[in-house]
Amino acid sequence: MPDFLAARRTRIAAALAPALGDAVLLVGAGDPIPLPENTDQTYPFFSHAEYFYLSGHECPGGVVAFDPHDGPAAGWISFVPEITEAERVWEGREQLPGQSLSLLDPWLAQRRHRPVVNLGAPLSGIRSDEALDASLREHLKHARRPKDAREISLLRRTAAATAAGYESLRAHLRPGVSERSLQIELEAGFFRAGATHTGYSSIVGIGPDAAVLHFSPTGRTARDGDFVLVDAGAGIDRYVTDVTRTFVVGAPSSFQRDLYQIVLAAEERAIARCIPGAEWTAIHLAAAVELTAGLVDVGLLRGTPESLVEQEAHTLFFPHGIGHMVGLGVRDASGVAPGRTKDPRPSLRTLRMDLPLAPGYVVTIEPGLYFIPPLLNDPGRRARFRDAVNWPLVDQHLHLGGVRIEDNLLIADGAPENLTAAIPKTL
């Protein structure tokens, strides 16, 4: 077993011990899901993140087990299915290290009078306490938040591959280029620089498509003066980088430049606030006030920024949270700190975290401002904010799109390290 994995398991055993008590832990990888066409093909398989974290490999049907009675190091066992001849012939699969999955039932039989916790993918035939499962999952999530040295190394590599992809894309920004073409150049750059997969479905939106938060690239082509918003990242061994940059094809208008500078300034201030002990909700709300102040300055909103944020007027243009954790998958281990419940304020419903930052956390900072027709054309919102919003100016820019700028930060003892600083943020 690699040293990093042994150390990780020992650390996790200590973190889970108070909640696990006398129970045994089972963490399932999950199974491939067949395609619906009645073929022998499946959707691309990824082991459950909790399993991958504790096993270090993809293994359909695999189970990691832990018995605290056997100690924090020796108590871990990896049970893996035996590879068939057909899998060797047709898929080229090789036997993974570990004990045969057929030995899991006898292992459990020896512990039949003890509680069982099932994390990862649910295991068929295993009866566990749902409340205990939920409690242990929160403990494991919190223990996974600080990234270890191997994880940070992988994230540095994904950041470098992501930078290469964005450099490839920038060279193709011109009138007539399509969203799909930009996606191809971007992702090819990732793979040339060592990526093994994309971190998530790449977002490339031109013009009004730049205001769709999770947009899949189409054949839409760029015109002179269009915003181009790109949200994408490279992945290596399941670890991912999550970056957004916004460009303008040709020369930006003064309004586009103002909008971009508002977002960039808010992002840089939010980055500076990412120090140990800083509360994520406070970072989000401070950014919301700064974005709102910028909208007041350009004449889109009327009033004092703090009051407008209290009224939730900022959510018309900034409807999402300031960011989330990233690592073993996008939004890795986000959520609330132990003992907390989600803040019920409507303006925070899309905020993915509520916790104090700590060294080793890797988070995104991604403020944005958008002209989203489904929000801005809603009669209820127009009535509610009739005095707070300069609606004629909104209508003038309704199909402009939007701006988002996003970096990935490693929280350190002092100022954060921007892992994605090599990707330019000039308009």
FIMAR-949188 format. One record per residue (C-alpha): residue number from 1; y negated, z, x negated. Coordinates in nm, 3 decimals, decimal comma. Layout:
BEGIN
{r NUM {Y Z X}},
...
// end
This chain:
BEGIN
{r 1 {0,000 0,000 0,000}},
{r 2 {-0,346 -0,084 -0,137}},
{r 3 {-0,543 0,217 -0,260}},
{r 4 {-0,831 0,148 -0,021}},
{r 5 {-0,596 0,160 0,279}},
{r 6 {-0,429 0,484 0,167}},
{r 7 {-0,769 0,648 0,120}},
{r 8 {-0,888 0,517 0,456}},
{r 9 {-0,585 0,655 0,640}},
{r 10 {-0,621 0,995 0,475}},
{r 11 {-0,987 1,013 0,571}},
{r 12 {-0,912 0,910 0,930}},
{r 13 {-0,633 1,167 0,957}},
{r 14 {-0,880 1,442 0,868}},
{r 15 {-1,137 1,309 1,115}},
{r 16 {-0,884 1,293 1,401}},
{r 17 {-0,710 1,623 1,330}},
{r 18 {-0,921 1,850 1,557}},
{r 19 {-0,878 1,624 1,861}},
{r 20 {-0,523 1,504 1,787}},
{r 21 {-0,370 1,849 1,759}},
{r 22 {0,007 1,834 1,806}},
{r 23 {0,010 1,479 1,943}},
{r 24 {0,149 1,174 1,765}},
{r 25 {-0,067 0,865 1,737}},
{r 26 {0,037 0,506 1,807}},
{r 27 {-0,202 0,216 1,742}},
{r 28 {-0,093 -0,123 1,878}},
{r 29 {-0,190 -0,461 1,740}},
{r 30 {-0,139 -0,646 2,068}},
{r 31 {0,042 -0,972 2,140}},
{r 32 {-0,064 -1,337 2,148}},
{r 33 {-0,174 -1,473 2,485}},
{r 34 {-0,011 -1,805 2,582}},
{r 35 {-0,232 -2,095 2,681}},
{r 36 {-0,206 -2,173 3,054}},
{r 37 {-0,071 -2,526 3,005}},
{r 38 {0,293 -2,411 2,986}},
{r 39 {0,319 -2,504 2,618}},
{r 40 {0,430 -2,306 2,315}},
{r 41 {0,067 -2,264 2,206}},
{r 42 {-0,134 -1,941 2,223}},
{r 43 {-0,499 -1,845 2,201}},
{r 44 {-0,603 -1,758 1,844}},
{r 45 {-0,461 -1,414 1,772}},
{r 46 {-0,660 -1,122 1,636}},
{r 47 {-0,502 -0,780 1,609}},
{r 48 {-0,689 -0,504 1,787}},
{r 49 {-0,969 -0,386 1,556}},
{r 50 {-0,835 -0,030 1,548}},
{r 51 {-0,496 -0,158 1,433}},
{r 52 {-0,645 -0,393 1,174}},
{r 53 {-0,859 -0,112 1,033}},
{r 54 {-0,552 0,105 0,976}},
{r 55 {-0,304 -0,166 0,871}},
{r 56 {-0,515 -0,420 0,683}},
{r 57 {-0,337 -0,722 0,833}},
{r 58 {-0,285 -0,933 1,143}},
{r 59 {0,053 -0,861 1,299}},
{r 60 {0,143 -0,963 1,655}},
{r 61 {0,340 -0,678 1,807}},
{r 62 {0,277 -0,441 1,517}},
{r 63 {0,232 -0,065 1,557}},
{r 64 {0,077 0,188 1,320}},
{r 65 {0,210 0,541 1,387}},
{r 66 {0,088 0,877 1,262}},
{r 67 {0,249 1,219 1,282}},
{r 68 {0,008 1,493 1,168}},
{r 69 {0,307 1,723 1,099}},
{r 70 {0,400 1,496 0,808}},
{r 71 {0,061 1,527 0,641}},
{r 72 {-0,258 1,318 0,624}},
{r 73 {-0,111 1,075 0,370}},
{r 74 {0,265 1,072 0,431}},
{r 75 {0,233 1,087 0,809}},
{r 76 {0,146 0,718 0,846}},
{r 77 {0,411 0,452 0,914}},
{r 78 {0,363 0,082 0,985}},
{r 79 {0,622 -0,070 1,220}},
{r 80 {0,636 -0,450 1,214}},
{r 81 {0,848 -0,705 1,402}},
{r 82 {1,112 -0,888 1,206}},
{r 83 {1,012 -1,250 1,151}},
{r 84 {1,255 -1,499 1,304}},
{r 85 {1,382 -1,816 1,147}},
{r 86 {1,189 -2,021 1,404}},
{r 87 {0,865 -1,844 1,308}},
{r 88 {0,933 -1,913 0,942}},
{r 89 {1,010 -2,280 1,010}},
{r 90 {0,743 -2,366 1,266}},
{r 91 {0,461 -2,132 1,163}},
{r 92 {0,531 -2,053 0,799}},
{r 93 {0,512 -1,680 0,869}},
{r 94 {0,635 -1,426 0,616}},
{r 95 {0,770 -1,077 0,667}},
{r 96 {0,495 -0,816 0,649}},
{r 97 {0,551 -0,485 0,470}},
{r 98 {0,657 -0,191 0,682}},
{r 99 {0,953 -0,057 0,874}},
{r 100 {1,130 -0,263 1,138}},
{r 101 {0,978 -0,232 1,482}},
{r 102 {1,329 -0,153 1,608}},
{r 103 {1,295 0,189 1,442}},
{r 104 {0,992 0,290 1,648}},
{r 105 {1,198 0,412 1,945}},
{r 106 {1,419 0,641 1,731}},
{r 107 {1,104 0,770 1,557}},
{r 108 {0,952 0,856 1,895}},
{r 109 {1,280 1,008 2,020}},
{r 110 {1,262 1,262 1,740}},
{r 111 {0,919 1,363 1,874}},
{r 112 {0,991 1,329 2,246}},
{r 113 {0,857 1,673 2,342}},
{r 114 {0,511 1,608 2,196}},
{r 115 {0,208 1,432 2,351}},
{r 116 {0,147 1,068 2,257}},
{r 117 {-0,190 0,903 2,203}},
{r 118 {-0,202 0,523 2,236}},
{r 119 {-0,499 0,353 2,069}},
{r 120 {-0,544 -0,012 1,983}},
{r 121 {-0,364 -0,238 2,232}},
{r 122 {-0,164 -0,064 2,507}},
{r 123 {0,208 -0,040 2,426}},
{r 124 {0,468 -0,122 2,691}},
{r 125 {0,675 0,175 2,801}},
{r 126 {0,453 0,433 2,632}},
{r 127 {0,321 0,713 2,851}},
{r 128 {0,007 0,869 2,715}},
{r 129 {-0,272 1,092 2,843}},
{r 130 {-0,567 0,864 2,929}},
{r 131 {-0,822 1,140 2,876}},
{r 132 {-0,676 1,220 2,533}},
{r 133 {-0,666 0,850 2,449}},
{r 134 {-1,035 0,816 2,535}},
{r 135 {-1,127 1,125 2,332}},
{r 136 {-0,936 1,006 2,025}},
{r 137 {-1,085 0,657 2,053}},
{r 138 {-1,434 0,806 2,035}},
{r 139 {-1,334 1,014 1,733}},
{r 140 {-1,188 0,708 1,560}},
{r 141 {-1,493 0,498 1,645}},
{r 142 {-1,724 0,759 1,497}},
{r 143 {-1,509 0,792 1,184}},
{r 144 {-1,518 0,413 1,136}},
{r 145 {-1,898 0,395 1,148}},
{r 146 {-1,966 0,461 0,779}},
{r 147 {-1,835 0,161 0,591}},
{r 148 {-1,619 0,222 0,284}},
{r 149 {-1,658 0,039 -0,046}},
{r 150 {-1,413 -0,238 0,045}},
{r 151 {-1,587 -0,302 0,376}},
{r 152 {-1,928 -0,320 0,211}},
{r 153 {-1,791 -0,564 -0,046}},
{r 154 {-1,659 -0,789 0,232}},
{r 155 {-1,992 -0,770 0,415}},
{r 156 {-2,179 -0,873 0,102}},
{r 157 {-1,949 -1,177 0,078}},
{r 158 {-2,000 -1,269 0,444}},
{r 159 {-2,376 -1,235 0,398}},
{r 160 {-2,367 -1,473 0,101}},
{r 161 {-2,161 -1,728 0,296}},
{r 162 {-2,399 -1,692 0,591}},
{r 163 {-2,697 -1,761 0,365}},
{r 164 {-2,528 -2,077 0,240}},
{r 165 {-2,476 -2,196 0,597}},
{r 166 {-2,839 -2,141 0,692}},
{r 167 {-2,950 -2,326 0,380}},
{r 168 {-2,735 -2,624 0,486}},
{r 169 {-2,882 -2,617 0,837}},
{r 170 {-3,245 -2,606 0,722}},
{r 171 {-3,202 -2,937 0,542}},
{r 172 {-3,123 -3,108 0,876}},
{r 173 {-3,408 -2,974 1,089}},
{r 174 {-3,591 -3,285 1,209}},
{r 175 {-3,673 -3,463 1,537}},
{r 176 {-3,364 -3,619 1,691}},
{r 177 {-3,111 -3,372 1,551}},
{r 178 {-2,881 -3,220 1,811}},
{r 179 {-2,773 -2,861 1,862}},
{r 180 {-2,415 -2,967 1,797}},
{r 181 {-2,505 -3,140 1,471}},
{r 182 {-2,686 -2,831 1,348}},
{r 183 {-2,385 -2,618 1,439}},
{r 184 {-2,159 -2,847 1,235}},
{r 185 {-2,382 -2,830 0,926}},
{r 186 {-2,425 -2,454 0,959}},
{r 187 {-2,056 -2,374 0,994}},
{r 188 {-1,954 -2,622 0,724}},
{r 189 {-2,190 -2,434 0,493}},
{r 190 {-2,018 -2,107 0,583}},
{r 191 {-1,675 -2,243 0,500}},
{r 192 {-1,783 -2,413 0,177}},
{r 193 {-1,913 -2,074 0,063}},
{r 194 {-1,587 -1,891 0,128}},
{r 195 {-1,584 -1,796 0,496}},
{r 196 {-1,243 -1,780 0,660}},
{r 197 {-1,383 -1,798 1,013}},
{r 198 {-1,711 -1,776 1,201}},
{r 199 {-1,815 -1,426 1,295}},
{r 200 {-1,853 -1,522 1,662}},
{r 201 {-1,940 -1,829 1,867}},
{r 202 {-2,245 -1,979 1,698}},
{r 203 {-2,565 -1,995 1,902}},
{r 204 {-2,794 -2,294 1,846}},
{r 205 {-3,066 -2,346 2,107}},
{r 206 {-3,341 -2,607 2,096}},
{r 207 {-3,656 -2,584 2,309}},
{r 208 {-3,586 -2,406 2,639}},
{r 209 {-3,227 -2,340 2,526}},
{r 210 {-3,372 -2,099 2,267}},
{r 211 {-3,442 -1,858 2,556}},
{r 212 {-3,075 -1,833 2,657}},
{r 213 {-2,950 -1,523 2,477}},
{r 214 {-2,588 -1,637 2,433}},
{r 215 {-2,616 -2,014 2,425}},
{r 216 {-2,339 -2,258 2,332}},
{r 217 {-2,466 -2,566 2,145}},
{r 218 {-2,489 -2,892 2,340}},
{r 219 {-2,601 -3,247 2,272}},
{r 220 {-2,969 -3,159 2,335}},
{r 221 {-3,184 -3,314 2,061}},
{r 222 {-3,496 -3,172 1,901}},
{r 223 {-3,843 -3,305 1,958}},
{r 224 {-4,145 -3,246 1,738}},
{r 225 {-4,277 -2,896 1,808}},
{r 226 {-3,954 -2,751 1,951}},
{r 227 {-3,836 -2,403 1,871}},
{r 228 {-3,482 -2,392 1,728}},
{r 229 {-3,311 -2,053 1,755}},
{r 230 {-2,991 -2,004 1,557}},
{r 231 {-2,777 -1,690 1,586}},
{r 232 {-2,462 -1,718 1,376}},
{r 233 {-2,271 -1,563 1,092}},
{r 234 {-1,978 -1,613 0,859}},
{r 235 {-1,660 -1,407 0,871}},
{r 236 {-1,414 -1,311 0,597}},
{r 237 {-1,095 -1,117 0,677}},
{r 238 {-1,233 -1,012 1,015}},
{r 239 {-1,561 -0,877 0,871}},
{r 240 {-1,872 -1,057 0,990}},
{r 241 {-2,242 -1,103 0,935}},
{r 242 {-2,472 -1,146 1,236}},
{r 243 {-2,802 -1,323 1,163}},
{r 244 {-3,070 -1,493 1,371}},
{r 245 {-3,345 -1,720 1,247}},
{r 246 {-3,594 -1,920 1,450}},
{r 247 {-3,744 -2,246 1,329}},
{r 248 {-3,993 -2,504 1,456}},
{r 249 {-3,929 -2,876 1,420}},
{r 250 {-4,244 -3,015 1,267}},
{r 251 {-4,567 -2,815 1,276}},
{r 252 {-4,583 -2,507 1,501}},
{r 253 {-4,863 -2,465 1,750}},
{r 254 {-5,099 -2,171 1,709}},
{r 255 {-4,926 -1,999 2,003}},
{r 256 {-4,582 -2,049 1,848}},
{r 257 {-4,709 -1,911 1,520}},
{r 258 {-4,859 -1,606 1,694}},
{r 259 {-4,537 -1,540 1,884}},
{r 260 {-4,333 -1,568 1,565}},
{r 261 {-4,561 -1,334 1,370}},
{r 262 {-4,540 -1,072 1,645}},
{r 263 {-4,160 -1,072 1,623}},
{r 264 {-4,152 -1,081 1,243}},
{r 265 {-4,392 -0,789 1,210}},
{r 266 {-4,193 -0,584 1,463}},
{r 267 {-3,871 -0,662 1,278}},
{r 268 {-4,007 -0,559 0,940}},
{r 269 {-4,144 -0,232 1,078}},
{r 270 {-3,813 -0,158 1,253}},
{r 271 {-3,625 -0,225 0,928}},
{r 272 {-3,845 0,026 0,746}},
{r 273 {-3,757 0,291 1,008}},
{r 274 {-3,382 0,257 0,943}},
{r 275 {-3,336 0,568 0,733}},
{r 276 {-3,077 0,847 0,762}},
{r 277 {-3,141 1,067 1,063}},
{r 278 {-3,356 0,812 1,246}},
{r 279 {-3,272 0,792 1,615}},
{r 280 {-3,172 0,444 1,729}},
{r 281 {-3,341 0,479 2,068}},
{r 282 {-3,668 0,574 1,897}},
{r 283 {-3,643 0,266 1,671}},
{r 284 {-3,589 0,049 1,978}},
{r 285 {-3,878 0,195 2,177}},
{r 286 {-4,119 0,174 1,883}},
{r 287 {-4,032 -0,195 1,845}},
{r 288 {-4,079 -0,247 2,219}},
{r 289 {-4,430 -0,099 2,198}},
{r 290 {-4,519 -0,320 1,899}},
{r 291 {-4,388 -0,635 2,066}},
{r 292 {-4,580 -0,544 2,380}},
{r 293 {-4,899 -0,486 2,180}},
{r 294 {-4,859 -0,836 2,040}},
{r 295 {-4,821 -0,980 2,389}},
{r 296 {-5,139 -0,800 2,493}},
{r 297 {-5,320 -0,947 2,192}},
{r 298 {-5,222 -1,305 2,285}},
{r 299 {-5,317 -1,250 2,650}},
{r 300 {-4,973 -1,256 2,811}},
{r 301 {-4,983 -0,889 2,917}},
{r 302 {-5,265 -0,666 3,037}},
{r 303 {-5,283 -0,293 2,976}},
{r 304 {-5,197 -0,041 2,708}},
{r 305 {-4,870 -0,112 2,527}},
{r 306 {-4,725 0,237 2,581}},
{r 307 {-4,796 0,225 2,955}},
{r 308 {-4,654 -0,127 2,986}},
{r 309 {-4,331 -0,015 2,814}},
{r 310 {-4,308 0,286 3,049}},
{r 311 {-4,338 0,039 3,339}},
{r 312 {-4,068 -0,176 3,174}},
{r 313 {-4,298 -0,478 3,169}},
{r 314 {-4,176 -0,556 2,816}},
{r 315 {-3,828 -0,634 2,951}},
{r 316 {-3,967 -0,956 3,100}},
{r 317 {-3,996 -1,091 2,744}},
{r 318 {-3,769 -0,855 2,545}},
{r 319 {-3,469 -0,789 2,769}},
{r 320 {-3,216 -0,675 2,506}},
{r 321 {-3,177 -0,391 2,259}},
{r 322 {-3,313 -0,380 1,905}},
{r 323 {-2,965 -0,425 1,758}},
{r 324 {-2,618 -0,284 1,709}},
{r 325 {-2,358 -0,204 1,446}},
{r 326 {-2,174 -0,480 1,267}},
{r 327 {-1,870 -0,490 1,041}},
{r 328 {-1,512 -0,536 1,158}},
{r 329 {-1,630 -0,777 1,425}},
{r 330 {-1,972 -0,811 1,579}},
{r 331 {-2,104 -0,490 1,744}},
{r 332 {-1,837 -0,297 1,553}},
{r 333 {-1,822 0,075 1,648}},
{r 334 {-2,146 0,070 1,848}},
{r 335 {-2,189 0,324 2,125}},
{r 336 {-2,321 0,679 2,157}},
{r 337 {-2,298 0,972 1,920}},
{r 338 {-2,028 1,231 1,991}},
{r 339 {-2,129 1,458 2,276}},
{r 340 {-2,390 1,221 2,417}},
{r 341 {-2,390 1,016 2,736}},
{r 342 {-2,563 0,684 2,784}},
{r 343 {-2,933 0,711 2,861}},
{r 344 {-2,976 0,624 3,231}},
{r 345 {-3,322 0,465 3,201}},
{r 346 {-3,306 0,106 3,332}},
{r 347 {-3,509 -0,020 3,036}},
{r 348 {-3,232 0,101 2,801}},
{r 349 {-2,931 -0,034 2,991}},
{r 350 {-2,880 -0,313 2,737}},
{r 351 {-2,924 -0,086 2,432}},
{r 352 {-2,583 -0,082 2,263}},
{r 353 {-2,627 0,239 2,064}},
{r 354 {-2,767 0,589 2,099}},
{r 355 {-2,712 0,782 1,778}},
{r 356 {-2,882 0,894 1,457}},
{r 357 {-2,835 0,664 1,160}},
{r 358 {-2,634 0,781 0,859}},
{r 359 {-2,561 0,642 0,510}},
{r 360 {-2,291 0,375 0,517}},
{r 361 {-2,377 0,246 0,862}},
{r 362 {-2,442 -0,129 0,883}},
{r 363 {-2,670 -0,229 1,169}},
{r 364 {-2,860 -0,532 1,292}},
{r 365 {-3,231 -0,532 1,366}},
{r 366 {-3,311 -0,820 1,602}},
{r 367 {-3,632 -0,808 1,806}},
{r 368 {-3,715 -1,112 2,014}},
{r 369 {-3,962 -1,255 2,263}},
{r 370 {-3,855 -1,520 2,514}},
{r 371 {-3,969 -1,719 2,815}},
{r 372 {-3,661 -1,685 3,036}},
{r 373 {-3,710 -1,866 3,369}},
{r 374 {-3,455 -1,658 3,568}},
{r 375 {-3,655 -1,345 3,480}},
{r 376 {-4,007 -1,486 3,491}},
{r 377 {-3,960 -1,687 3,812}},
{r 378 {-3,808 -1,395 4,003}},
{r 379 {-4,035 -1,319 4,303}},
{r 380 {-3,962 -0,947 4,286}},
{r 381 {-4,070 -0,923 3,925}},
{r 382 {-4,379 -1,136 3,990}},
{r 383 {-4,479 -0,899 4,266}},
{r 384 {-4,401 -0,584 4,069}},
{r 385 {-4,595 -0,697 3,762}},
{r 386 {-4,864 -0,903 3,933}},
{r 387 {-5,145 -0,714 3,756}},
{r 388 {-4,969 -0,658 3,423}},
{r 389 {-4,881 -1,020 3,345}},
{r 390 {-5,104 -1,323 3,295}},
{r 391 {-4,884 -1,542 3,512}},
{r 392 {-5,083 -1,869 3,468}},
{r 393 {-5,036 -1,838 3,090}},
{r 394 {-4,667 -1,761 3,140}},
{r 395 {-4,629 -2,074 3,352}},
{r 396 {-4,797 -2,278 3,081}},
{r 397 {-4,525 -2,178 2,834}},
{r 398 {-4,230 -2,129 3,068}},
{r 399 {-4,008 -2,383 2,892}},
{r 400 {-4,109 -2,295 2,537}},
{r 401 {-3,789 -2,106 2,457}},
{r 402 {-3,806 -1,798 2,242}},
{r 403 {-3,810 -1,630 1,903}},
{r 404 {-3,557 -1,387 1,757}},
{r 405 {-3,527 -1,271 1,396}},
{r 406 {-3,225 -1,067 1,289}},
{r 407 {-3,109 -0,907 0,966}},
{r 408 {-2,815 -0,683 0,869}},
{r 409 {-2,899 -0,349 0,705}},
{r 410 {-2,687 -0,110 0,505}},
{r 411 {-2,820 0,241 0,562}},
{r 412 {-2,864 0,419 0,230}},
{r 413 {-2,996 0,758 0,119}},
{r 414 {-3,351 0,621 0,118}},
{r 415 {-3,477 0,281 0,229}},
{r 416 {-3,210 0,051 0,379}},
{r 417 {-3,061 -0,241 0,190}},
{r 418 {-3,114 -0,571 0,369}},
{r 419 {-2,784 -0,751 0,316}},
{r 420 {-2,926 -1,076 0,456}},
{r 421 {-3,261 -1,077 0,277}},
{r 422 {-3,168 -1,401 0,095}},
{r 423 {-3,201 -1,598 0,420}},
{r 424 {-3,567 -1,706 0,447}},
{r 425 {-3,780 -1,594 0,739}},
{r 426 {-4,069 -1,836 0,699}},
{r 427 {-4,161 -2,044 1,000}},
// end
